Amino acid sequence: MSRTRARALDAAIELLGTRGLHALTHGKVDVEAGLPKGSTSNHFRTRDALVRGVVERLEELDRRDWADLNGLEVSTIEGLVDTLALFVSEMTTTHRRRTVARYTLSMEATHNLEVRASLNRGHDLLRTWVIEILTGLGTATPRTAARTLLAYADGLIMHALLRPEAVEPREQLLRVTRACLAP
């Protein structure tokens, strides 16, 4: 990916994460990225092409970050809870703007199959990783447990984005995780 293209996409993610979907225009991306006027439209001729580019960039960034998570040793329920808590924390602090951008695009995905497919690929990476961990922990139904845990994590993330002062206690995450692992 060219440096200009990456700068434009990162700026587009920043705009989506701070100002919403209405802020995603070629001109605003150029300004945010510090690029000459017309640079973004040279790489993405239409708004749909820009949205597709942003979703692909999010997927690329997620793959990089989730590869780091995948390298963590998670061999106990407590380790899984700590990792999930870290994931929720990272998504709502360090990667807050990217998470908001992803949720903003999730609404676009309700009627745009390309956006939905790309967002689903990112989710599938995380789900596969959680299924592998749950299988290693001896869970009888790792797919079902992973779906429940990730839905809970999504809820925690959304809640933390909307009400940053309300933090879910680790003990509650541990209870939910244990319930998912119960036979």
C-alpha positions in Angstrom: 0.0 0.0 0.0 1.4 3.4 -0.9 2.2 5.8 1.9 -0.4 8.4 0.5 -3.1 5.8 0.4 -2.4 4.6 4.0 -2.3 8.2 5.2 -5.7 8.8 3.6 -7.2 5.7 5.1 -5.9 6.3 8.5 -7.2 9.9 8.3 -10.6 8.5 7.2 -10.6 6.2 10.2 -9.8 9.1 12.5 -12.7 11.1 11.0 -15.1 8.2 11.3 -14.0 7.7 14.9 -14.3 11.3 16.0 -16.9 12.9 13.8 -19.0 10.1 12.3 -20.0 8.9 8.8 -21.1 12.4 7.6 -17.5 13.6 8.0 -16.2 11.0 5.5 -15.6 13.1 2.4 -12.6 13.1 0.1 -11.9 16.7 0.9 -12.0 16.2 4.7 -9.8 13.2 4.4 -7.2 15.2 2.5 -7.3 17.9 5.2 -7.1 15.4 8.1 -4.2 13.5 6.4 -2.4 16.7 5.4 -2.5 15.7 1.8 -2.8 17.9 -1.3 -6.3 18.5 -2.4 -7.6 15.7 -4.6 -5.1 13.1 -3.3 -7.8 10.9 -1.7 -10.0 11.0 -4.7 -7.0 9.9 -6.9 -6.9 6.7 -4.9 -10.6 6.3 -4.2 -12.7 7.7 -7.0 -16.1 7.3 -5.3 -17.3 7.5 -1.7 -18.1 3.8 -1.9 -14.5 3.0 -2.9 -13.3 5.1 0.1 -15.6 3.2 2.5 -14.4 -0.1 1.1 -10.8 1.1 1.5 -11.4 2.1 5.1 -13.0 -1.3 5.9 -10.0 -3.1 4.3 -7.6 -0.9 6.3 -9.5 -1.7 9.5 -9.2 -5.4 8.7 -5.5 -5.0 8.1 -5.0 -3.2 11.4 -7.1 -5.8 13.2 -5.1 -8.7 11.8 -1.9 -7.0 13.1 -3.3 -6.4 16.5 -5.0 -9.8 16.8 -1.8 -11.5 15.8 -0.3 -9.9 18.9 -3.2 -11.2 21.0 -2.9 -14.7 19.4 0.7 -14.8 20.7 -0.5 -14.6 24.3 -0.4 -17.8 26.3 -3.9 -18.4 27.6 -4.1 -21.8 29.3 -6.5 -21.0 32.3 -9.9 -19.5 32.7 -8.3 -16.6 34.6 -5.8 -16.1 31.8 -8.7 -16.0 29.3 -10.6 -13.4 31.5 -7.4 -11.3 31.8 -7.0 -11.4 28.0 -10.6 -10.5 27.3 -10.4 -7.7 29.8 -7.2 -6.5 28.1 -8.9 -6.7 24.7 -12.0 -4.7 25.9 -9.7 -2.1 27.5 -7.5 -1.8 24.3 -10.6 -1.4 22.1 -12.0 1.3 24.3 -8.9 3.3 25.1 -5.8 2.8 22.8 -7.9 1.9 19.8 -11.1 3.8 20.8 -11.3 5.8 17.5 -10.8 2.8 15.4 -13.5 0.9 17.4 -15.9 3.8 17.0 -15.1 3.9 13.2 -15.8 0.1 13.0 -19.1 0.5 14.8 -20.0 3.4 12.6 -19.3 1.2 9.6 -21.3 -1.6 11.1 -24.5 0.4 10.4 -23.3 0.8 6.8 -22.8 -3.0 6.7 -26.5 -3.6 7.3 -27.1 -2.7 3.6 -23.7 -3.0 2.1 -22.6 -6.6 1.6 -18.9 -5.8 0.8 -18.6 -3.8 4.1 -20.4 -6.6 6.0 -18.1 -9.3 4.5 -14.9 -7.4 5.4 -16.1 -6.6 9.0 -17.1 -10.3 9.3 -13.6 -11.4 8.3 -12.2 -9.4 11.1 -14.7 -10.8 13.6 -14.0 -14.3 12.4 -10.3 -13.9 13.2 -11.2 -13.1 16.8 -13.8 -15.8 17.0 -11.4 -18.5 15.7 -8.8 -17.4 18.3 -11.4 -17.6 21.1 -12.7 -21.0 19.9 -9.1 -22.4 19.9 -8.6 -21.2 23.5 -11.9 -22.6 24.7 -11.2 -25.9 23.0 -7.8 -26.0 24.8 -9.6 -25.3 28.1 -11.8 -28.4 27.5 -15.0 -26.5 26.8 -17.7 -28.9 25.5 -19.3 -26.4 23.2 -16.5 -24.0 22.2 -18.3 -22.3 19.3 -21.4 -21.5 21.4 -19.2 -20.4 24.3 -17.1 -18.2 22.0 -20.3 -16.6 20.4 -21.6 -15.8 23.9 -18.3 -14.4 25.2 -17.7 -12.3 22.2 -21.3 -10.9 22.3 -20.7 -10.0 26.0 -17.3 -8.4 25.0 -19.1 -6.4 22.3 -21.6 -5.2 24.8 -18.8 -4.2 27.2 -17.1 -2.3 24.5 -20.2 -0.5 23.4 -21.1 0.3 27.0 -17.6 1.6 27.7 -17.6 3.8 24.5 -20.9 5.3 25.5 -20.2 5.5 29.3 -16.5 5.5 29.9 -16.9 6.0 33.6 -18.8 2.7 34.0 -16.3 -0.1 34.0 -17.5 -3.7 34.3 -15.8 -5.4 37.2 -13.4 -8.3 36.3 -15.3 -10.5 38.6 -18.4 -10.2 36.4 -16.4 -11.1 33.3 -15.0 -14.1 35.2 -18.6 -15.2 36.2 -19.8 -14.9 32.6 -16.8 -16.8 31.3 -17.2 -19.6 33.8 -20.9 -19.8 32.9 -20.0 -20.2 29.2 -17.5 -23.0 30.1 -19.9 -24.9 32.3 -21.1 -28.2 30.7 
